[in-house]
Amino acid sequence: MQAAKEVCLWPLHEREPDTTWSRGPLVLLGDAGHPMRPHMAQGAAMAIEDAAVLVRCLRAYGAAAGAAYDHYQQTRAERVAQVQKVSSENSWMRTPTDPEWVFSYDALLAPLR
Ligand SMILES: Cc1cc2nc3c(=O)[nH]c(=O)nc-3n(C[C@H](O)[C@H](O)[C@H](O)COP(=O)(O)OP(=O)(O)OC[C@H]3O[C@@H](n4cnc5c(N)ncnc54)[C@H](O)[C@@H]3O)c2cc1C
């Protein structure tokens, strides 16, 4: 610390799991929709999973925003909220943990809801 020429404080912003990811023609993914603390190192992973599921929903339900966006959020919300919760608690891997629920998720195969 004494050797450092410069020291910064970086605020960590997070939100409660949100219920509104889209409105009209707009839809959010990644940190814009669900910012989280970095303690699971999953923020970018969630953004990439979101993108994959959103593309699948647009293909399955058509590019008309409403239905595709609703299915996208329904498919993603529970998983993202769980990752947000564990990240916020900073409890990931603090005790013996089966990490399968995080790492075995396949955004290309997860059932669309
Ligand atoms: C220190 C740190 C370590 C991390 N480590 C990991 C990790 O190990 N694993 C992991 O999965 N995640 C990690 N994350 C989280 C990860 O970086 C984010 O969750 C991820 O970058 C979110 O991607 P995003 O595309 O949603 O948002 P961003 O990466 O924030 O991209 C948003 C982009 O929009 C641009 N933008 C903003 N406003 C405008 C505007 N008005 N017009 C045009 N462009 C605009 C921004 O410049 C930015 O390029 C870490 C984060 C931090 C801070």
The ligand as a Tripos MOL2 file, in Angstrom:
@<TRIPOS>MOLECULE
LIG
   53    58     1     0     0
SMALL
NO_CHARGES

@<TRIPOS>ATOM
      1 C1        -13.1230   -5.6080  -11.5240 C.3       1 LIG1
      2 C2        -14.1830   -6.4590  -12.2130 C.ar      1 LIG1
      3 C3        -13.9400   -7.8170  -12.4070 C.ar      1 LIG1
      4 C4        -14.8900   -8.6080  -13.0460 C.ar      1 LIG1
      5 N1        -14.6410   -9.9480  -13.2210 N.ar      1 LIG1
      6 C5        -15.5240  -10.7120  -13.8700 C.ar      1 LIG1
      7 C6        -15.2540  -12.0930  -14.1110 C.ar      1 LIG1
      8 O1        -14.2170  -12.6290  -13.7600 O.2       1 LIG1
      9 N2        -16.2010  -12.8270  -14.7720 N.ar      1 LIG1
     10 C7        -17.3680  -12.2710  -15.2080 C.ar      1 LIG1
     11 O2        -18.1940  -12.9940  -15.7970 O.2       1 LIG1
     12 N3        -17.6550  -10.9650  -14.9660 N.ar      1 LIG1
     13 C8        -16.7580  -10.1830  -14.3320 C.ar      1 LIG1
     14 N4        -17.0350   -8.8530  -14.1050 N.ar      1 LIG1
     15 C9        -18.3210   -8.3110  -14.5120 C.3       1 LIG1
     16 C10       -18.3290   -7.9600  -15.9800 C.3       1 LIG1
     17 O3        -17.2510   -7.0960  -16.3160 O.3       1 LIG1
     18 C11       -19.6500   -7.2670  -16.3240 C.3       1 LIG1
     19 O4        -20.7290   -7.9680  -15.7440 O.3       1 LIG1
     20 C12       -19.8240   -7.2270  -17.8240 C.3       1 LIG1
     21 O5        -18.8130   -6.4190  -18.4030 O.3       1 LIG1
     22 C13       -21.2090   -6.6730  -18.1880 C.3       1 LIG1
     23 O6        -21.2670   -6.5800  -19.5850 O.3       1 LIG1
     24 P1        -22.3080   -5.6160  -20.2520 P.3       1 LIG1
     25 O7        -22.0860   -5.7690  -21.7240 O.co2     1 LIG1
     26 O8        -23.6680   -5.8740  -19.6990 O.co2     1 LIG1
     27 O9        -21.9130   -4.1540  -19.7730 O.3       1 LIG1
     28 P2        -20.5560   -3.3530  -20.0330 P.3       1 LIG1
     29 O10       -19.3830   -4.2720  -20.1570 O.co2     1 LIG1
     30 O11       -20.5290   -2.3030  -18.9520 O.co2     1 LIG1
     31 O12       -20.7800   -2.6940  -21.4410 O.3       1 LIG1
     32 C14       -21.6030   -1.5620  -21.6020 C.3       1 LIG1
     33 C15       -20.9690   -0.7180  -22.6950 C.3       1 LIG1
     34 O13       -21.8740    0.3300  -23.0350 O.3       1 LIG1
     35 C16       -21.1170    1.5090  -23.1930 C.3       1 LIG1
     36 N5        -22.0220    2.6380  -22.9870 N.ar      1 LIG1
     37 C17       -22.5020    3.1510  -21.8350 C.ar      1 LIG1
     38 N6        -23.3150    4.1970  -22.0730 N.ar      1 LIG1
     39 C18       -23.3420    4.3510  -23.3980 C.ar      1 LIG1
     40 C19       -24.0050    5.2630  -24.2710 C.ar      1 LIG1
     41 N7        -24.8220    6.2250  -23.7960 N.pl3     1 LIG1
     42 N8        -23.8080    5.1360  -25.6030 N.ar      1 LIG1
     43 C20       -23.0090    4.1580  -26.0940 C.ar      1 LIG1
     44 N9        -22.3650    3.2650  -25.3280 N.ar      1 LIG1
     45 C21       -22.5290    3.3560  -24.0050 C.ar      1 LIG1
     46 C22       -20.0120    1.4090  -22.1460 C.3       1 LIG1
     47 O14       -18.9190    2.2360  -22.4780 O.3       1 LIG1
     48 C23       -19.6530   -0.0760  -22.2490 C.3       1 LIG1
     49 O15       -18.6720   -0.3350  -23.2350 O.3       1 LIG1
     50 C24       -16.1080   -8.0370  -13.4770 C.ar      1 LIG1
     51 C25       -16.3270   -6.6590  -13.2800 C.ar      1 LIG1
     52 C26       -15.3960   -5.8780  -12.6600 C.ar      1 LIG1
     53 C27       -15.6530   -4.4010  -12.4820 C.3       1 LIG1
@<TRIPOS>BOND
     1     1     2 1
     2     2     3 ar
     3     2    52 ar
     4     3     4 ar
     5     4     5 ar
     6     4    50 ar
     7     5     6 ar
     8     6     7 ar
     9     6    13 1
    10     7     8 2
    11     7     9 ar
    12     9    10 ar
    13    10    11 2
    14    10    12 ar
    15    12    13 ar
    16    13    14 ar
    17    14    15 1
    18    14    50 ar
    19    15    16 1
    20    16    17 1
    21    16    18 1
    22    18    19 1
    23    18    20 1
    24    20    21 1
    25    20    22 1
    26    22    23 1
    27    23    24 1
    28    24    25 2
    29    24    26 1
    30    24    27 1
    31    27    28 1
    32    28    29 2
    33    28    30 1
    34    28    31 1
    35    31    32 1
    36    32    33 1
    37    33    34 1
    38    33    48 1
    39    34    35 1
    40    35    36 1
    41    35    46 1
    42    36    37 ar
    43    36    45 ar
    44    37    38 ar
    45    38    39 ar
    46    39    40 ar
    47    39    45 ar
    48    40    41 1
    49    40    42 ar
    50    42    43 ar
    51    43    44 ar
    52    44    45 ar
    53    46    47 1
    54    46    48 1
    55    48    49 1
    56    50    51 ar
    57    51    52 ar
    58    52    53 1
@<TRIPOS>SUBSTRUCTURE
     1 LIG1         1 GROUP 0 **** ****
